[in-house]
Amino acid sequence: MTVYPERQVARAAGWSRRTGAFSAVLLLTAWIGHHYGLVETGGFLWVLALVALLALLALLFSGFALARLWNHGAIGGRDVSVGALLAVLVLVPYGVVGYGIAAYPALRDISTDLDNPPRFEGSSRTTGMNVLAPLTPGEERLQAQIYPLVTGHRYDLPLDETLAAVHTVLDRRGWTVVGDTAEPQEGQNETTITVLATSFVLELPVDVAIRVTTDGETTLVDMRSASRYGRHDLGDNAERIIAFLAELDQEVSAQIGTTAAQ
């Protein structure tokens, strides 16, 4: 009777599954905690770095296990598959970020007025956040070249009606107002509203300033959006400004249409 040697278990396969599962659970837990304000942004970013390392480690274990399975017929194919799949799923967002870094310019502060950008009234930045500083001439040229649609919008409405439309859009988006929103005094021709928004997916805090200026007959709305964290905004700030002003256009048109109907 022929005796076949007992097949060995590839230990790396089990470590791949465990490490991949842990990275996925850690990512989900950290995101939920940050979403509900239970985890500070600084700590959340450190957890994201740890998650990436764990997912890469899971792939490394999968590689070792596959070598054992191929060369020695070891047991552990299911663990290898689960570990590798979880690691790849966890690393997908990081791949998207990598693509964004390659596709978008390295900017983190975008404004519709490069010569005199709106100021962030009432916003406070702590150590570890990006420092607010004037754009360099190179950054200004880069923004103008890559984001030509980031420009201020002018409306045929008085200051108070334009501000009402701005607040309507702010309420709809759920942004938190942190600056002074007092009603403009008589003779005042400019008001700036500072709000706190969040970036897409990771929900990192972003400062946004909306400046409304009137010349008596029309009003001009300028915006500025600046990321608090990261050297690269992946196009998020420009998209935020363009989307907000497009929504404001629709709100102003609706107000004008309602007034005309009356």
C-alpha positions in Angstrom: 0.0 0.0 0.0 1.4 3.4 -1.0 1.6 5.9 1.8 1.3 9.5 0.7 2.9 12.2 2.9 0.5 14.4 4.8 0.0 17.8 3.1 1.3 20.7 5.1 -0.6 23.8 5.9 0.8 27.1 4.6 0.9 29.2 7.7 1.3 32.3 5.6 -2.2 31.7 4.1 -3.8 32.0 7.6 -1.9 35.1 8.3 -3.0 36.6 5.0 -6.6 36.0 5.8 -6.3 37.4 9.4 -4.3 40.4 8.4 -6.6 41.2 5.4 -9.7 40.9 7.6 -8.2 43.0 10.3 -7.3 45.8 7.9 -10.8 45.8 6.5 -12.4 45.9 9.9 -10.0 48.6 11.1 -10.7 50.8 8.0 -14.5 50.5 8.4 -14.4 51.2 12.2 -12.1 54.2 11.8 -14.3 55.6 9.0 -17.5 55.2 11.0 -15.8 56.7 14.1 -14.5 59.7 12.1 -17.9 60.2 10.4 -19.7 60.5 13.8 -17.0 62.6 15.4 -15.6 59.9 17.7 -12.2 59.9 16.1 -10.2 63.1 15.5 -9.0 63.7 11.9 -5.3 63.6 12.9 -5.7 60.1 14.4 -7.9 59.0 11.5 -5.1 59.8 9.1 -2.6 57.8 11.1 -5.1 54.8 11.1 -5.4 55.1 7.3 -1.7 54.8 7.0 -1.7 51.7 9.3 -4.5 50.2 7.3 -2.5 50.5 4.0 0.5 48.8 5.6 -1.6 46.0 6.9 -3.3 45.4 3.5 0.1 45.4 1.8 1.3 42.9 4.5 -1.7 40.7 3.8 -0.7 40.7 0.1 2.8 39.8 1.0 1.6 36.8 3.1 -0.5 35.8 0.2 2.5 35.7 -2.1 4.5 33.5 0.4 1.5 31.2 0.7 1.0 30.9 -3.0 4.6 29.9 -3.4 4.1 27.2 -0.8 0.9 26.0 -2.5 2.6 25.9 -5.9 5.9 24.3 -4.9 4.9 22.0 -2.1 1.2 21.4 -2.6 0.4 22.9 0.8 -3.1 23.5 2.1 -4.6 27.0 2.4 -5.9 28.1 -0.9 -9.2 29.4 0.5 -7.4 31.5 3.1 -5.1 32.9 0.5 -8.0 33.9 -1.7 -9.9 35.6 1.1 -6.8 37.4 2.4 -5.8 38.7 -1.0 -9.4 39.7 -1.9 -9.8 41.7 1.3 -6.5 43.4 0.9 -7.2 44.4 -2.7 -10.6 45.8 -1.7 -9.0 47.8 1.1 -6.4 49.2 -1.2 -8.9 50.3 -3.9 -9.5 53.8 -2.2 -5.7 54.2 -2.0 -5.4 53.5 -5.7 -8.1 56.1 -6.4 -6.1 58.6 -4.4 -3.0 57.7 -6.3 -4.7 58.2 -9.6 -6.0 61.6 -8.4 -2.5 62.7 -7.4 -1.3 61.8 -10.9 -4.3 63.4 -12.7 -4.8 66.6 -10.8 -2.3 69.5 -9.9 -0.8 69.7 -6.4 -3.1 72.4 -5.1 -5.0 72.6 -1.8 -6.3 76.2 -1.8 -8.6 77.3 -4.6 -10.2 80.7 -5.1 -12.3 82.5 -7.7 -10.3 85.7 -7.1 -6.6 85.1 -7.2 -5.7 88.7 -6.6 -7.9 89.2 -3.6 -9.2 85.9 -2.3 -12.0 85.8 0.3 -10.7 85.6 3.9 -11.7 82.9 6.3 -13.4 84.9 9.1 -13.8 82.9 12.3 -11.9 79.8 11.1 -9.2 78.5 13.3 -6.4 76.1 12.3 -4.3 74.2 14.7 -0.9 72.6 14.6 -0.8 69.8 12.1 -3.2 71.5 9.7 -2.2 73.2 6.5 -1.0 76.7 7.0 -3.0 79.4 5.1 -0.6 81.3 2.9 -0.8 83.3 -0.3 -0.6 81.3 -3.5 2.7 81.4 -5.4 2.7 82.8 -9.0 3.2 79.2 -10.2 0.2 78.0 -8.2 -1.9 80.8 -9.6 -1.0 80.0 -13.2 -1.6 76.3 -12.5 -5.1 77.0 -11.2 -6.0 79.3 -14.0 -4.8 76.7 -16.6 -6.4 73.6 -15.0 -9.6 75.1 -13.6 -10.8 77.8 -15.9 -14.4 77.4 -14.7 -13.5 78.5 -11.2 -14.7 82.1 -11.5 -17.0 84.4 -9.6 -20.7 84.6 -10.6 -22.6 87.9 -10.9 -26.3 88.2 -10.4 -28.9 90.9 -11.1 -30.1 90.8 -7.5 -29.6 93.1 -4.5 -27.2 92.1 -1.7 -29.9 90.8 0.7 -31.6 88.6 -1.8 -28.3 87.1 -3.0 -27.4 86.4 0.6 -30.7 84.7 1.1 -30.1 82.5 -1.9 -26.6 81.7 -0.6 -28.0 80.6 2.8 -30.6 78.5 1.1 -27.9 76.5 -0.8 -25.8 76.3 2.4 -28.7 74.8 4.3 -29.4 72.3 1.5 -25.7 71.2 1.5 -25.6 70.9 5.3 -22.4 72.9 5.7 -21.6 74.4 9.1 -21.4 78.1 9.4 -18.4 79.3 11.5 -18.0 82.9 10.5 -19.9 86.1 11.1 -23.3 86.0 9.3 -24.7 89.2 10.6 -27.1 91.1 8.3 -25.1 93.7 6.4 -25.5 97.3 7.8 -26.9 100.1 5.7 -24.3 101.3 3.2 -22.2 98.0 3.5 -21.4 96.6 0.1 -19.6 93.3 1.1 -20.3 90.3 3.4 -18.2 87.2 3.8 -19.6 83.9 5.2 -17.1 81.2 6.4 -18.3 77.6 6.6 -16.9 74.2 7.3 -17.4 71.6 4.6 -16.0 68.1 4.2 -14.1 66.4 1.4 -15.6 63.5 -0.7 -15.5 60.0 0.9 -13.0 60.6 3.7 -14.9 63.6 4.9 -11.8 65.6 5.9 -12.6 69.2 7.0 -12.4 72.0 4.4 -12.7 75.7 5.0 -14.9 77.6 2.6 -15.4 81.3 2.4 -18.2 82.9 0.3 -17.9 86.6 -0.3 -20.9 88.6 -1.6 -20.1 92.1 -3.0 -22.6 94.6 -4.5 -22.1 97.7 -6.6 -25.6 98.8 -6.1 -27.2 97.2 -9.1 -25.7 93.7 -9.2 -23.9 91.4 -6.8 -20.7 89.3 -7.3 -20.3 86.0 -5.4 -16.7 84.9 -4.9 -15.6 81.6 -3.2 -12.5 80.1 -1.7 -12.1 76.5 -0.6 -9.0 75.3 1.2 -8.2 71.8 2.6 -7.1 71.6 6.2 -5.2 68.4 5.6 -3.0 67.0 2.8 -0.7 68.5 0.3 -3.0 67.6 -2.6 -6.8 68.1 -2.8 -7.3 65.8 -5.8 -9.4 68.4 -7.5 -11.9 68.4 -4.6 -11.8 72.2 -3.9 -12.4 73.3 -7.5 -15.2 70.8 -7.8 -16.8 72.1 -4.6 -16.7 75.7 -5.8 -18.0 74.9 -9.3 -20.9 72.7 -7.9 -21.9 75.3 -5.3 -22.0 78.2 -7.8 -23.9 76.1 -10.3 -26.5 75.3 -7.6 -26.6 79.0 -6.6 -27.3 79.8 -10.3 -30.4 77.6 -10.1 -31.5 79.1 -6.8 -31.2 82.6 -8.1 -33.0 81.8 -11.3 -35.8 80.2 -9.2 -36.1 83.4 -7.1 -36.1 85.7 -10.1 -38.8 83.4 -11.8 -40.9 83.6 -8.6 -40.6 87.3 -8.4 -41.5 87.8 -12.1 -44.6 85.5 -11.7 -45.8 87.6 -8.8 
